[in-house]
Amino acid sequence: MKPASGRDLARALERNGRLLLRVHGSHHIYGKDGGAIRLSAAVHGDRPLKTGLLRHLPGLAGSSEDAL
């Protein structure tokens, strides 16, 4: 799995139809209309996200790991 930043994750979520609902500090909260699942992308510049988080979030988002 290639390293990805929070910014990369945010772009991938937007490409997959997620909407930016709000920003709380450095965390961007995404969701879908009528959906109960909310995903948080920590955007800390270009710092890479940890591998475990990168493996876990695409499953919650309903997309593949290759989308990042």
Contacts in CASP RR format, 6 or more apart in sequence:
PFRMAT RR
TARGET T0000
AUTHOR 0000-0000-0000
METHOD contacts of the structure
MODEL  1
MKPASGRDLARALERNGRLLLRVHGSHHIYGKDGGAIRLSAAVHGDRPLK
TGLLRHLPGLAGSSEDAL
1 51 0 8 1.000
1 54 0 8 1.000
1 55 0 8 1.000
1 65 0 8 1.000
2 68 0 8 1.000
3 48 0 8 1.000
3 49 0 8 1.000
4 12 0 8 1.000
4 48 0 8 1.000
4 49 0 8 1.000
4 54 0 8 1.000
4 68 0 8 1.000
5 43 0 8 1.000
5 44 0 8 1.000
5 45 0 8 1.000
5 46 0 8 1.000
5 47 0 8 1.000
5 48 0 8 1.000
5 49 0 8 1.000
6 41 0 8 1.000
6 42 0 8 1.000
6 43 0 8 1.000
6 44 0 8 1.000
6 45 0 8 1.000
6 47 0 8 1.000
6 49 0 8 1.000
7 43 0 8 1.000
7 45 0 8 1.000
7 46 0 8 1.000
8 68 0 8 1.000
9 41 0 8 1.000
9 49 0 8 1.000
9 54 0 8 1.000
9 57 0 8 1.000
9 68 0 8 1.000
10 20 0 8 1.000
10 28 0 8 1.000
10 30 0 8 1.000
10 41 0 8 1.000
10 43 0 8 1.000
12 63 0 8 1.000
12 67 0 8 1.000
12 68 0 8 1.000
13 30 0 8 1.000
13 39 0 8 1.000
13 41 0 8 1.000
13 61 0 8 1.000
14 20 0 8 1.000
14 30 0 8 1.000
15 67 0 8 1.000
16 61 0 8 1.000
16 62 0 8 1.000
16 63 0 8 1.000
16 67 0 8 1.000
17 32 0 8 1.000
18 30 0 8 1.000
18 31 0 8 1.000
18 32 0 8 1.000
18 39 0 8 1.000
18 61 0 8 1.000
19 30 0 8 1.000
19 31 0 8 1.000
19 32 0 8 1.000
19 33 0 8 1.000
20 28 0 8 1.000
20 29 0 8 1.000
20 30 0 8 1.000
21 29 0 8 1.000
21 30 0 8 1.000
21 31 0 8 1.000
21 38 0 8 1.000
22 29 0 8 1.000
23 29 0 8 1.000
26 42 0 8 1.000
26 43 0 8 1.000
26 44 0 8 1.000
27 40 0 8 1.000
27 41 0 8 1.000
27 42 0 8 1.000
27 43 0 8 1.000
28 40 0 8 1.000
28 41 0 8 1.000
28 43 0 8 1.000
29 38 0 8 1.000
29 39 0 8 1.000
29 40 0 8 1.000
30 38 0 8 1.000
30 39 0 8 1.000
30 40 0 8 1.000
30 41 0 8 1.000
31 37 0 8 1.000
31 38 0 8 1.000
31 39 0 8 1.000
37 60 0 8 1.000
37 61 0 8 1.000
39 57 0 8 1.000
39 60 0 8 1.000
39 61 0 8 1.000
41 57 0 8 1.000
42 49 0 8 1.000
54 65 0 8 1.000
54 68 0 8 1.000
55 65 0 8 1.000
58 64 0 8 1.000
58 65 0 8 1.000
58 67 0 8 1.000
58 68 0 8 1.000
END
